[in-house]
């Protein structure tokens, strides 16, 4: 079992374990150590988001990397997928992102990419963990005041923007009115570069990060914000990113939120129409709505479910040679275009689809009939296997027995936060909510904070 790495890297409150100075420095040493068999002098590219803690974590991590014999370059404040792209195209041995994605500003994290631009396999992260623990015992990090600042190289951000534009050649938004919410995060300095020159009337929201306002009532964690703005400004489309811009959600013109399931549906049908949907397969996760599965089936498309986490979606996609996959949360994977989920790329793909078809996003998703779904998040003090807790197991069995084939239950721990997530969807909204609360209350009674 991994102790530091979750489904999306190491994450925690900045300044406390596992993001205390000693551990951060040890992570740098461990990454360099892990890379040494592949290169005498490993090369590592760094990127970060806009959190107050991101600069000191970046500099201390870089100090550990250099002490371990690695060379370090920094792309500065860029989306997570930019680091994946740069690592792959420039021959870096690894890419490292300092970000906690959708989490509040107090949190931060460390995400790793291999030289192929993909997230590291679980077994590699486990091997790095063991090295981290060894270094953390004996390593003494330099004092913050003596740590050299890693100089950012702004040409990398422009190169990433050029890559995105190349993915949708000829895109012209015409007279379309578009609202873009950058969440005061990593998309904030990049979105203006990207959308300039595409035409249309573009309004950029939340592009003034101050270190503490990332994801604060904005971005993909609060999609109703951009939906309300799009409605108020009579825009055709609203686009919203999370803090590190690796996921994207949308809204239409009628104050409606359009999640990753709907994006998967329109993208799948478009790829199918162009003969690019290999095997007529789409990979989603256990959290995707049954309505998506039904809509895809009407188009002759099979939906497979992976565990939650875009790394697991990608693993199943590779096994099945699928051309499309993603999560309800807005992580969408287009392997023919990029090595990892990319919110900005997803937005461009949808804009290109709308421009080519002449249809609105509402028209493209009109037949997606979503089953009522509820997700209850329960803060927990520890992540005890839920099936081992009698009261929780009994509540789950009761829900399964009553809902049977008319609903679906997914209970899991978050891979990035101290939360248990209770997700139920069913034809009957009353029974859905009843069982969701019953299971959540059982978890609270045993593990609640």
C-alpha positions in Angstrom: 0.0 0.0 0.0 1.3 3.5 -0.9 1.5 5.8 2.1 2.4 9.1 0.4 1.0 8.9 -3.1 -2.8 9.0 -3.7 -4.6 8.8 -7.0 -3.0 12.1 -8.1 0.4 12.4 -6.5 1.3 13.5 -3.0 -1.1 15.9 -1.4 -1.6 17.6 2.0 -1.5 20.9 3.8 1.5 22.9 2.8 4.1 23.0 5.5 2.9 19.9 7.3 3.7 16.3 6.6 4.0 15.0 3.9 4.6 18.5 2.5 6.9 19.7 5.3 10.4 20.9 4.2 12.2 17.7 5.1 9.9 15.5 3.1 9.7 17.9 0.1 13.5 17.9 0.0 13.6 14.1 0.4 11.1 13.8 -2.5 13.6 15.7 -4.7 16.4 13.4 -3.7 14.3 10.3 -4.2 13.2 11.3 -7.7 16.8 12.0 -8.7 17.8 8.6 -7.2 15.1 6.8 -9.1 16.1 8.4 -12.4 19.8 7.8 -12.1 19.8 4.3 -13.7 18.3 5.9 -16.8 20.7 8.8 -17.1 24.0 9.9 -15.6 22.6 13.4 -15.2 18.7 13.2 -15.2 16.9 16.2 -16.6 13.7 17.3 -14.8 11.1 19.9 -15.9 9.0 21.6 -13.2 5.7 23.5 -13.3 3.5 24.9 -10.5 0.1 26.5 -9.8 -0.6 29.8 -8.1 -0.8 28.8 -4.5 1.1 30.8 -1.9 3.2 27.8 -1.0 4.0 26.7 -4.6 7.2 28.8 -4.9 8.9 27.6 -1.7 8.0 24.0 -2.4 9.3 24.3 -6.0 12.6 25.7 -4.9 13.1 23.2 -2.1 12.2 20.3 -4.3 14.6 21.6 -7.0 17.3 21.8 -4.3 16.7 18.1 -3.5 16.8 17.2 -7.2 20.1 19.0 -7.7 21.6 17.5 -4.6 20.7 14.1 -6.1 22.6 14.9 -9.2 19.7 16.1 -11.5 19.4 19.1 -13.7 16.3 21.2 -13.3 14.4 23.6 -15.5 11.1 25.4 -14.7 8.2 26.3 -17.0 6.8 28.5 -14.2 3.0 28.8 -13.7 1.5 26.4 -16.2 -1.2 23.8 -16.3 -0.3 20.3 -15.2 -0.7 18.9 -18.8 1.8 21.5 -20.0 4.5 19.8 -17.9 3.4 16.4 -19.3 3.7 17.7 -22.8 7.1 19.4 -22.2 8.6 16.3 -20.5 7.6 14.2 -23.5 8.6 16.5 -26.3 11.9 17.8 -24.8 13.4 14.5 -23.7 13.2 15.3 -20.0 13.5 12.2 -17.8 10.6 13.4 -15.6 8.1 16.2 -15.2 7.1 17.4 -11.7 4.1 19.6 -11.0 3.6 21.5 -7.7 -0.2 21.7 -7.4 -3.2 20.5 -5.4 -5.6 20.8 -8.3 -9.1 21.5 -7.0 -8.2 21.6 -3.3 -8.2 24.9 -1.3 -5.2 27.2 -1.2 -3.8 25.9 2.0 -3.2 22.5 0.4 -0.6 21.6 -2.1 0.8 18.6 -3.9 3.5 17.0 -6.0 2.6 15.2 -9.2 5.0 13.1 -11.3 5.2 12.4 -15.0 7.5 10.0 -16.8 9.5 10.8 -20.0 6.5 9.6 -22.0 4.4 12.4 -20.6 2.2 10.0 -18.6 1.6 9.6 -14.9 3.9 7.1 -13.2 2.6 3.5 -12.6 1.7 2.7 -9.0 4.7 0.4 -8.6 7.1 3.2 -9.6 5.5 5.6 -7.1 5.8 2.9 -4.4 9.5 2.5 -5.2 10.0 6.2 -4.9 8.1 6.2 -1.6 10.6 3.8 -0.1 13.5 6.0 -1.2 11.7 9.1 0.2 11.3 7.5 3.7 15.0 6.6 3.7 16.1 10.1 2.8 13.7 11.7 5.2 15.4 10.0 8.1 18.9 11.4 7.4 18.4 14.4 5.0 18.7 17.9 6.3 17.0 20.4 4.0 18.7 23.7 3.5 17.2 26.7 5.2 14.5 28.4 3.1 16.5 31.6 2.9 19.5 29.9 1.4 17.6 27.8 -1.2 18.3 29.2 -4.7 15.2 30.4 -6.7 14.5 28.3 -9.8 14.3 30.7 -12.7 11.2 30.3 -14.8 11.6 30.0 -18.6 8.5 31.6 -20.2 9.1 30.2 -23.6 7.8 26.9 -22.4 4.3 28.4 -21.8 4.1 29.8 -25.3 5.3 26.4 -26.7 2.5 24.7 -24.9 0.0 27.2 -26.3 1.3 26.6 -29.8 0.8 22.8 -29.2 -2.8 23.4 -28.2 -3.6 25.5 -31.2 -2.0 23.0 -33.5 -4.4 20.3 -32.1 -7.4 22.2 -33.6 -6.0 23.8 -36.8 -8.1 26.5 -38.3 -10.4 27.0 -35.3 -12.2 30.3 -35.6 -14.9 31.2 -33.1 -16.5 33.8 -35.4 -18.9 35.9 -33.5 -19.5 33.4 -30.6 -19.6 34.8 -27.1 -17.6 32.6 -24.7 -17.1 33.0 -20.9 -13.9 31.3 -19.5 -13.4 30.8 -15.8 -9.7 30.3 -15.0 -10.2 29.7 -11.2 -7.4 32.0 -10.3 -5.2 29.0 -11.1 -2.6 27.7 -13.5 -4.8 28.6 -16.5 -4.8 32.3 -15.6 -1.6 33.3 -17.3 -2.1 30.8 -20.2 -5.7 31.4 -21.3 -5.1 34.9 -22.5 -2.3 33.7 -24.7 -4.5 30.8 -26.0 -7.7 32.6 -26.8 -6.2 35.7 -28.4 -6.5 35.3 -32.1 -9.3 32.7 -32.1 -12.0 35.2 -32.8 -15.2 35.4 -30.9 -16.0 37.6 -27.9 -14.0 36.1 -25.1 -14.5 37.1 -21.4 -11.9 35.8 -19.0 -12.9 35.4 -15.4 -10.8 34.8 -12.3 -7.4 35.5 -13.8 -5.9 37.5 -10.9 -4.4 34.9 -8.5 -3.2 36.2 -5.1 -1.9 32.9 -3.7 -5.1 32.4 -1.6 -8.0 32.7 -4.0 -7.4 29.6 -6.2 -10.7 27.7 -6.6 -12.4 30.1 -4.2 -16.0 29.9 -5.3 -14.9 29.6 -8.9 -13.5 27.1 -11.3 -14.5 23.6 -12.0 -15.3 23.0 -8.4 -18.0 25.6 -8.6 -19.4 25.3 -12.2 -22.5 27.1 -11.4 -20.4 30.3 -11.2 -19.6 30.2 -14.9 -23.1 29.0 -15.8 -24.6 32.0 -14.1 -22.1 34.3 -15.8 -22.8 32.8 -19.2 -26.6 33.2 -18.7 -26.2 36.8 -17.5 -24.0 37.8 -20.4 -26.1 35.9 -23.0 -23.1 33.8 -24.0 -23.3 30.6 -26.1 -20.8 28.7 -23.9 -19.2 28.8 -20.5 -15.9 27.1 -19.9 -14.4 26.5 -16.4 -11.1 24.9 -15.3 -9.8 23.6 -12.0 -6.8 24.9 -10.2 -4.2 23.1 -12.4 -6.4 23.1 -15.5 -6.2 19.4 -16.2 -10.0 19.2 -16.3 -12.8 21.2 -17.8 -16.5 21.6 -17.3 -19.0 23.6 -19.5 -22.2 25.5 -19.3 -24.7 26.3 -22.0 -26.7 29.5 -22.5 -29.5 28.6 -20.1 -27.7 28.5 -16.7 -27.0 24.8 -17.1 -23.9 22.9 -16.1 -22.5 20.4 -18.5 -20.2 17.8 -16.9 -17.6 15.4 -18.1 -20.2 12.7 -18.9 -21.8 15.0 -21.5 -18.4 16.0 -22.9 -17.6 12.3 -23.4 -20.9 11.8 -25.2 -20.5 14.5 -27.8 -16.8 13.7 -28.3 -17.5 10.0 -28.7 -20.2 10.6 -31.3 -17.9 13.0 -33.2 -15.0 10.6 -33.2 -17.4 7.8 -34.3 -18.7 9.9 -37.2 -15.2 10.5 -38.4 -14.1 6.9 -38.1 -11.7 7.6 -35.2 -13.5 5.8 -32.3 -11.6 2.6 -32.3 -13.7 -0.4 -31.4 -16.6 1.9 -30.7 -15.5 1.9 -27.1 -15.4 4.7 -24.5 -13.8 4.3 -21.0 -15.5 6.1 -18.2 -15.4 5.5 -14.4 -17.6 4.0 -11.7 -18.9 7.6 -11.1 -20.3 8.2 -14.6 -24.0 8.3 -14.8 -26.1 5.4 -16.1 -27.7 7.9 -18.5 -24.4 8.3 -20.3 -24.1 4.5 -20.8 -27.7 4.4 -22.2 -27.0 7.4 -24.6 -23.8 5.8 -25.9 -25.5 2.5 -26.4 -28.1 4.1 -28.6 -25.2 5.2 -30.9 -23.7 1.7 -30.9 -21.0 2.6 -28.5 -19.9 0.5 -25.5 -19.0 2.2 -22.3 -16.4 0.5 -20.0 -15.9 1.6 -16.4 -12.5 2.0 -14.7 -11.6 2.9 -11.1 -11.8 6.6 -10.3 -8.6 8.5 -11.3 -7.5 9.4 -14.8 -4.4 7.2 -14.5 -6.8 4.2 -14.2 -8.9 5.4 -17.1 -5.8 5.6 -19.2 -4.6 2.1 -18.2 -7.9 0.6 -19.3 -7.9 2.6 -22.5 -4.5 1.3 -23.3 -5.6 -2.3 -22.7 -8.6 -1.8 -25.0 -6.9 0.5 -27.4 -9.7 3.0 -26.8 -9.5 6.5 -28.4 -11.5 8.3 -25.8 -12.0 8.2 -22.0 -12.6 10.4 -19.0 -14.3 11.2 -15.8 -17.5 12.9 -14.9 -15.4 15.5 -13.1 -14.0 16.7 -16.4 -10.8 14.9 -16.9 -11.0 13.9 -20.6 -8.4 11.8 -22.4 -7.7 12.1 -26.1 -4.7 9.9 -26.6 -4.4 10.8 -30.3 -3.8 14.4 -29.2 -2.2 14.3 -25.8 -0.6 12.0 -23.2 -2.8 13.1 -20.3 -6.1 14.9 -19.4 -6.0 18.5 -20.4 -8.8 21.0 -19.6 -7.7 23.6 -22.2 -7.4 21.0 -24.9 -10.8 19.6 -24.0 -12.3 23.1 -24.3 -10.7 23.6 -27.7 -12.0 20.2 -29.0 -15.6 21.1 -27.9 -15.3 24.6 -29.5 -14.0 23.0 -32.7 -16.9 20.5 -32.7 -19.5 23.2 -32.2 -17.9 25.3 -35.0 -17.9 22.3 -37.4 -21.4 21.1 -36.7 -23.1 24.5 -36.3 -24.9 23.1 -33.3 -25.1 24.4 -29.7 -23.9 22.4 -26.8 -27.5 22.0 -25.7 -28.4 20.5 -29.1 -25.4 18.1 -29.0 -26.4 16.8 -25.6 -30.2 17.0 -25.8 -30.8 13.2 -25.6 -28.6 12.7 -22.5 -31.2 11.7 -19.9 -29.4 11.8 -16.5 -30.5 9.4 -13.8 -31.0 11.3 -10.4 -27.6 11.1 -8.7 -26.4 12.2 -5.3 -22.8 12.4 -3.9 -22.4 12.8 -0.2 -18.9 13.6 1.1 -18.1 12.5 4.6 -15.0 13.9 6.3 -13.1 11.0 8.0 -10.3 10.7 10.5 -8.9 7.5 8.9 -9.5 5.3 5.9 -10.6 2.0 7.4 -11.8 -0.5 4.8 -15.6 0.2 4.7 -16.6 -3.4 4.2 -15.0 -4.2 7.5 -17.3 -1.9 9.5 -20.6 -3.9 10.2 -22.9 -0.9 10.3 -21.6 0.6 7.1 -21.7 -2.8 5.3 -25.3 -3.4 6.5 -26.4 0.0 5.2 -24.8 -0.7 1.8 -26.5 -4.2 1.6 -29.9 -2.7 2.4 -29.4 -0.1 -0.4 -28.3 -2.8 -2.9 -31.2 -5.0 -2.1 -33.8 -2.3 -2.6 -32.4 -0.6 -5.6 -31.3 -3.8 -7.4 -31.3 -3.1 -11.2 -32.9 0.3 -10.9 -29.9 2.0 -9.4 -26.2 2.0 -8.7 -24.1 2.5 -5.6 -20.4 3.5 -5.4 -18.7 4.0 -2.0 -15.1 4.9 -2.0 -12.4 7.0 -0.3 -11.1 10.0 -2.1 -7.6 9.5 -3.3 -6.6 13.2 -2.6 -8.6 14.2 0.5 -9.7 12.7 3.9 -13.2 12.0 2.6 -15.4 9.0 2.0 -17.6 9.6 -1.0 -21.1 8.0 -1.1 -22.5 8.1 -4.7 -26.0 6.6 -5.5 -28.0 7.0 -8.6 -31.5 5.6 -9.1 -34.8 6.0 -10.8 -36.4 7.0 -7.5 -34.9 10.2 -6.2 -36.5 9.7 -2.7 -35.0 6.2 -2.3 -31.7 7.4 -3.6 -31.4 10.2 -1.0 -32.7 7.9 1.7 -30.0 5.3 1.2 -27.2 7.9 0.6 -27.9 9.5 3.9 -28.2 6.2 5.7 -24.8 5.0 4.4 -23.2 8.4 5.1 -24.6 8.5 8.6 -23.2 5.0 9.3 -19.7 6.2 8.1 -20.0 9.4 10.2 -20.8 7.4 13.3 -17.8 5.2 12.9 -15.2 7.4 11.3 -16.4 10.9 11.2 -14.3 13.9 12.2 
